[in-house]
Amino acid sequence: MARGSLGKLLSQSLSLAGKWQQQQLRRLNIHEYQGAELMSKYGVNVPKGVAVCSIDEVKQALKNVFPNEKELVVKSQILAGGRGLGTFKSGLKGGVHIVKAEEVEDIAGKMLGQILVTKQTGPQGKLVSKVYLCQKLSLVNEMYFAITLDRSSAGPLIIACRKGGTSIEDLAEKFPDMIVKVPVDVFKGITDEDAAKVVDGFAPKVADRNASIEQVKKLYELFCKTDCTLLEINPIAETSDNQLVAADAKLNFDDNAAFRQKEIFKLRDSSQEDPREVAAAKADLNYIGLDGEIGCMVNGAGLAMATMDIIKLHGGTPANFLDVGGNASEGQVVEAFKILTADDKVKAILVNIFGGIMKCDVIASGIVNAAKQVSLKVPVVVRLEGTNVDQGKRILKESEMTLITAEDLDDAAEKAVKAAATLTV
C-alpha cells in the first residue's frame, strides 16, 4: 500500500529531475477511495468499498454494503504515503487494518478524528476525516503498476514490476531487472503489444493474460482522458478468481487541466493540503512550503531556485519556494508576505527581486503595506535591482521600516542566514 513510492523509484531509475516531492508543480492529489471510484468508471477492476466519516455511517455500510463479509480492510484516508506503517498520535499502530466484521466499528472509531503520522506527513501528521471500508480479497500475487510522464521519451511511461507492496523502492535498487518500463507513443496511443509487455512484466500466475491486457489499456485510457500526471497502483494484484485487480489507487492530475476536468477537481480536499499552499494558490502565487527557517520572496522560478541554493551555501535552509512571478500586483505581494510571516518556523525573510517585467516599486509598496497589516517579528533582508529600483528603495526608506539592505544575492543570503541565526539564539 505504498503511496507516493513512484517519486523515489523514478529518481533512482529514470533520472527525472529532483528527489523532493516538493516541486514547483501544483498537482491535484485525490484520496484512495476517490481514485478507486474513478477507476471503476473506466472499467478497471477494484475491490468493493465505501468511504465513511462517522460511526453511524460505518454501521450503515456494514448493514447495507457488506452484510455477508466476515473480514474487511479498514484504510485511513489521508493524502500521504506510508499509512500501513504509520502511527496515530493516540498510540494506535498502523493506518490500514484487516479485521473481522464485528471489529470494524471499533477500529474505525479509533481512526476517525485522529492524527496519523507517516514517513511522508512529517511529525505533525494528518487528520483522518474518512476511512475506506473495503472488501478483503483473496490475493494470489501482488505486483506494482504506474503510469507517469517521462521527459526522455516526451510521453507517458508505464512502469511494472512482478513484485509489489511497501518495498518497491528497495526492489528498484536491489533488483533493477524486475522493473519493466514501457514508453507509449502519445500520438499512436497504447497498442496491444505495449500492454502485453506490461502484463509480461507482471509475470502473472493465475490472471487471464488477455483480460489483463485489456485492464492495462483501460488504465492508460483513464490516465490520458483525465489528464493524470501520475497513476500508481501498489499493489495491483491477482485474485483467486483469476482477475487482475487494483488493490490501491494513487492519482495526481495536472492543474492546468482544471478547466476541462471540473468534476475531478471538485474532489480536491484542501483540508489535507499545506494551508500555506492553499492560501498561495488562491492568490495565484507559486509557493511550496519547506522546513527551513528563512522565508523567501523572489520573482522568477530560476532566481528563486538560485536564492534557495545560495542560502544553503551559506549554512541556512529555505522555508519555502515562492515565486511572485513577473506581473504580480501589490495585493499579491501583500498576500505573499502574510503567508511568510504566518510560518512560525521562519526566523528571517529574504526578498530578492530582479526587476524586469516585475517592478521594484510594486514590490516595495507591497512590503510596506504588508508590514502595516501583519506584525513583523523577524528581520527582513531586501535586495532590489532592475526596473524602478530607485523608486522602490525610496519607498522603503520613507516607510522607516527596519530593513537589512543587500547589494547582491550573495550578500543578501549571507545577511539572511546571520539574521536568522541571531534570532534563533
C-alpha positions in Angstrom: 0.0 0.0 0.0 2.9 2.3 -0.5 1.5 5.7 -1.7 4.0 8.1 -3.3 6.7 5.5 -3.8 7.0 6.3 -7.5 8.8 9.6 -6.9 11.8 7.8 -5.3 11.7 5.0 -7.9 11.9 7.4 -10.7 14.7 9.4 -9.2 16.7 6.3 -9.0 16.0 4.5 -12.2 14.6 7.1 -14.7 16.9 10.1 -13.9 14.0 12.6 -13.7 14.7 15.9 -12.1 14.7 16.2 -8.4 14.3 13.9 -5.4 11.9 16.0 -3.4 8.2 15.7 -3.6 8.1 19.5 -3.1 8.4 20.7 -6.6 7.2 23.8 -8.4 4.2 21.9 -9.7 0.7 22.0 -8.5 -0.9 18.6 -8.9 -4.3 17.7 -7.7 -4.0 14.7 -5.4 -7.1 12.7 -4.5 -7.9 10.2 -1.9 -7.7 6.4 -2.5 -11.4 5.9 -2.4 -11.9 8.7 -4.9 -9.3 7.1 -7.2 -11.0 3.7 -6.9 -14.4 5.2 -7.8 -12.8 6.9 -10.9 -11.0 3.7 -12.0 -14.3 1.8 -11.7 -16.0 4.2 -14.1 -13.3 3.3 -16.7 -13.9 -0.4 -16.3 -10.9 -1.1 -14.1 -11.4 -3.9 -11.5 -11.4 -2.6 -8.0 -12.5 -4.1 -4.6 -16.0 -3.2 -3.4 -15.6 -0.4 -1.0 -17.3 2.6 0.7 -15.8 5.7 2.4 -17.3 6.7 5.8 -16.8 9.6 8.1 -18.7 8.6 11.2 -19.6 5.6 13.3 -23.2 5.8 12.1 -22.0 5.6 8.5 -19.8 2.6 9.5 -22.9 0.8 10.9 -24.9 1.5 7.7 -22.1 0.3 5.5 -21.8 -3.0 7.4 -25.5 -3.5 7.1 -26.1 -2.4 3.5 -22.8 -2.9 1.7 -21.1 -5.7 3.5 -23.9 -7.8 5.1 -22.1 -11.1 4.4 -18.5 -10.2 4.7 -16.5 -11.9 7.6 -13.5 -9.7 7.2 -12.9 -6.2 5.9 -10.0 -3.9 5.2 -10.2 -0.6 7.1 -8.0 2.1 5.5 -7.4 5.6 6.9 -7.7 8.2 4.2 -5.0 10.9 4.1 -3.1 12.4 1.3 0.2 10.9 2.2 2.0 7.6 1.8 3.2 5.1 4.3 -0.2 4.7 6.0 0.3 1.0 6.8 3.4 1.6 8.8 2.2 4.9 10.3 1.3 5.6 13.9 -1.6 7.6 15.3 -0.8 10.2 17.9 -3.3 8.3 20.1 -0.9 5.4 20.0 -2.7 3.1 17.6 -0.2 1.4 15.2 -1.0 1.3 11.5 -3.4 3.3 9.3 -4.5 0.1 7.5 -6.0 -2.9 9.3 -7.6 -6.2 8.2 -10.2 -7.0 10.9 -13.2 -9.2 11.5 -16.5 -7.6 10.6 -17.5 -7.3 14.2 -14.3 -5.3 14.9 -14.7 -2.8 12.1 -16.7 -0.3 14.1 -14.1 -0.3 16.9 -11.0 0.2 14.7 -12.7 2.8 12.5 -13.7 4.7 15.6 -10.0 4.7 16.7 -9.0 6.2 13.4 -11.7 8.8 12.7 -10.8 12.2 14.0 -7.3 11.2 14.9 -3.9 12.3 13.6 -1.9 9.8 11.6 1.9 10.3 11.4 3.7 8.6 8.5 7.1 8.9 6.9 5.5 11.4 4.4 3.4 13.6 6.7 6.2 14.9 8.9 5.9 14.9 12.7 2.7 17.0 12.6 0.8 14.2 10.9 -2.6 14.5 9.1 -6.1 14.3 10.3 -8.1 11.3 9.3 -11.6 12.5 8.4 -12.7 9.4 6.5 -11.9 5.7 6.5 -12.3 3.4 3.5 -14.0 0.1 4.2 -13.0 -2.4 1.6 -13.8 -6.0 0.7 -11.0 -8.3 1.7 -9.8 -10.1 -1.5 -8.2 -13.4 -1.7 -4.9 -12.3 -3.3 -2.6 -14.8 -5.1 0.1 -12.4 -6.2 0.9 -8.7 -5.6 2.6 -6.5 -8.3 3.4 -2.9 -8.9 1.9 -0.7 -11.7 2.3 3.0 -12.5 2.0 5.5 -15.4 3.8 8.8 -15.3 5.1 11.4 -17.7 8.7 10.8 -18.9 10.8 13.6 -20.1 13.3 11.4 -22.0 10.6 9.9 -24.2 8.4 13.0 -24.1 5.3 11.0 -23.3 3.6 8.6 -20.9 5.7 5.8 -19.4 4.2 2.6 -17.9 6.2 1.0 -15.1 5.5 -2.5 -14.0 7.1 -4.9 -11.5 6.3 -8.5 -10.7 6.6 -7.7 -7.0 4.6 -5.0 -5.3 4.0 -3.7 -1.8 5.8 -1.3 0.5 9.3 -2.3 -0.7 9.1 -1.1 -4.3 11.9 1.3 -3.7 14.2 -1.4 -2.3 13.3 -3.7 -5.3 14.2 -0.9 -7.7 17.6 -0.6 -6.0 18.4 -4.2 -5.4 16.7 -5.9 -8.4 16.5 -3.3 -11.2 15.9 -6.1 -13.7 12.5 -6.6 -12.2 11.4 -3.2 -13.3 9.8 -3.1 -16.7 9.4 0.3 -18.4 7.2 0.7 -21.5 7.1 4.1 -23.2 3.9 4.8 -25.1 3.8 6.9 -28.3 1.4 9.7 -27.3 0.3 10.1 -30.9 -0.5 6.4 -31.6 -1.7 5.6 -28.1 -1.2 2.3 -26.3 -1.1 -0.8 -28.5 -1.8 -4.4 -27.7 2.0 -5.0 -27.9 2.6 -2.3 -25.4 0.0 -3.6 -23.0 1.4 -7.2 -23.4 4.9 -6.1 -22.4 3.4 -4.6 -19.2 1.5 -7.8 -18.4 4.6 -9.9 -19.1 6.4 -7.7 -16.7 3.9 -8.7 -14.0 4.7 -12.4 -14.7 1.1 -13.3 -13.7 0.5 -16.6 -12.1 -3.3 -17.1 -12.5 -4.8 -13.9 -14.1 -6.1 -14.3 -17.6 -3.5 -12.7 -19.9 -5.9 -11.2 -22.5 -8.2 -9.8 -19.8 -5.1 -8.3 -18.0 -4.0 -6.7 -21.3 -7.5 -5.0 -21.5 -7.1 -3.8 -17.9 -3.8 -2.1 -18.7 -5.4 -0.4 -21.7 -8.2 0.9 -19.6 -5.8 2.3 -17.1 -4.0 4.1 -19.9 -7.3 5.4 -21.2 -8.0 6.8 -17.7 -4.6 8.4 -17.5 -5.0 10.2 -20.8 -8.6 11.2 -20.6 -8.5 12.6 -17.1 -5.2 14.5 -17.6 -3.3 12.5 -15.0 0.3 13.3 -14.1 0.6 10.1 -12.1 -1.4 6.9 -11.8 0.1 4.5 -9.3 -1.3 1.1 -8.0 0.6 -0.6 -5.3 -0.3 -3.4 -5.2 -2.1 -4.3 -8.4 -3.0 -7.9 -7.6 -4.1 -11.2 -8.9 -7.1 -12.8 -7.2 -8.1 -16.4 -6.7 -10.8 -15.9 -9.3 -8.1 -15.1 -11.9 -8.7 -11.4 -12.1 -6.3 -8.5 -12.1 -7.5 -6.0 -9.5 -6.3 -2.6 -8.5 -6.0 -3.0 -4.7 -4.8 0.5 -4.2 -5.1 3.9 -6.0 -3.0 7.0 -6.2 -3.8 9.5 -8.8 -2.5 13.0 -9.4 -3.9 15.4 -12.0 -2.4 18.3 -14.0 -3.8 21.6 -12.5 -3.6 23.2 -16.0 -6.4 20.9 -17.0 -8.8 22.1 -14.3 -10.9 23.9 -16.8 -11.9 20.7 -18.6 -11.8 18.3 -15.6 -14.2 20.3 -13.4 -15.8 17.2 -11.8 -12.5 15.7 -10.9 -11.2 19.0 -9.4 -14.3 19.2 -7.2 -12.7 16.3 -5.4 -9.9 18.4 -4.0 -9.6 18.1 -0.2 -7.9 21.3 0.8 -8.0 20.3 4.5 -5.3 17.7 3.7 -3.0 20.3 2.0 -0.5 22.7 3.5 -2.6 25.7 4.4 0.2 28.0 3.2 0.0 26.5 -0.2 -3.8 26.7 -0.3 -3.6 30.4 0.6 -0.9 30.9 -2.1 -2.9 29.2 -4.7 -5.9 31.5 -4.0 -3.6 34.5 -4.5 -2.2 32.9 -7.7 1.3 32.6 -6.3 3.8 29.8 -6.9 4.5 28.6 -3.4 5.9 25.4 -2.0 6.3 25.0 1.8 9.6 23.6 3.1 11.0 23.1 6.5 13.7 25.7 6.8 14.0 29.0 8.7 14.5 31.6 6.0 11.4 32.7 4.2 12.0 33.6 0.5 10.1 36.0 -1.7 11.6 36.1 -5.2 10.4 36.9 -8.8 11.1 34.2 -11.3 11.5 30.4 -10.8 15.1 30.3 -11.8 16.1 33.2 -9.4 14.1 31.6 -6.7 15.9 28.3 -7.1 19.3 30.1 -7.1 18.3 32.0 -4.0 17.5 28.8 -2.2 20.8 27.3 -3.3 22.8 30.3 -2.0 21.0 30.2 1.3 22.1 26.6 1.7 25.6 27.5 0.6 25.8 30.0 3.5 24.6 27.4 6.0 20.9 28.3 6.1 17.8 26.4 5.0 14.9 27.9 3.0 11.5 27.8 4.5 9.8 27.9 1.1 9.9 28.3 -2.6 7.9 31.5 -3.5 7.9 33.0 -7.0 5.7 36.1 -7.2 6.0 36.0 -11.0 6.8 38.7 -13.4 3.4 40.5 -13.2 2.4 40.4 -9.6 0.2 43.0 -8.2 0.7 44.9 -4.9 -2.1 42.9 -3.4 -0.3 39.6 -4.3 2.9 40.8 -2.7 0.9 41.6 0.5 -0.6 38.1 0.5 2.9 36.6 -0.1 4.2 38.5 2.9 1.3 37.4 5.1 2.0 33.7 4.2 5.7 34.1 5.0 5.1 35.8 8.4 2.4 33.3 9.4 5.0 30.5 9.4 6.3 30.1 12.9 9.5 28.4 11.7 10.6 31.5 9.8 13.3 33.3 11.6 14.2 35.8 8.8 12.8 36.8 5.4 14.8 37.4 2.3 13.3 39.4 -0.5 15.2 39.1 -3.7 13.9 41.0 -6.7 15.5 41.5 -10.1 13.0 43.8 -11.8 12.3 43.2 -15.4 8.6 43.0 -16.1 8.2 43.0 -12.3 8.7 46.5 -11.0 10.7 47.1 -7.8 8.4 49.9 -6.6 5.4 47.5 -6.7 7.4 45.0 -4.5 8.4 47.8 -2.2 4.8 49.1 -1.8 3.6 45.6 -1.2 6.2 45.1 1.6 5.3 48.4 3.2 1.5 47.7 3.1 2.1 44.1 4.4 4.0 45.5 7.3 1.0 47.6 8.2 -1.2 44.6 8.3 1.0 42.0 10.0 3.3 42.1 12.9 6.8 41.8 11.7 8.7 39.9 14.4 11.6 38.7 12.2 14.3 40.6 10.3 13.8 41.3 6.7 16.6 41.4 4.2 15.9 43.1 0.9 17.8 43.1 -2.4 16.3 45.1 -5.2 17.7 45.5 -8.7 16.2 46.4 -12.1 13.1 48.3 -13.2 12.2 51.2 -10.9 14.8 50.2 -8.4 15.4 53.8 -7.2 11.7 54.3 -6.6 11.5 51.1 -4.7 14.4 51.9 -2.5 12.9 55.3 -1.8 9.5 53.8 -0.8 11.3 51.5 1.6 13.4 54.3 3.1 10.4 56.6 3.5 8.5 53.9 5.3 11.0 54.0 8.1 10.8 50.2 8.3 13.8 48.4 9.9 15.2 46.6 7.0 18.5 45.0 6.2 19.6 46.0 2.7 21.9 44.0 0.5 23.9 44.9 -2.6 23.8 41.5 -4.4 22.4 38.0 -4.0 25.4 36.6 -2.2 25.4 39.5 0.3 21.6 39.1 0.8 21.9 35.4 1.5 24.8 35.8 4.0 22.9 38.5 5.8 19.7 36.5 6.0 21.5 33.5 7.4 23.2 35.6 10.0 19.9 37.4 10.9 18.1 34.1 11.3 20.9 32.6 13.5 20.8 35.7 15.7 17.0 35.5 16.2 17.3 31.7 17.0 19.9 32.3 19.7 
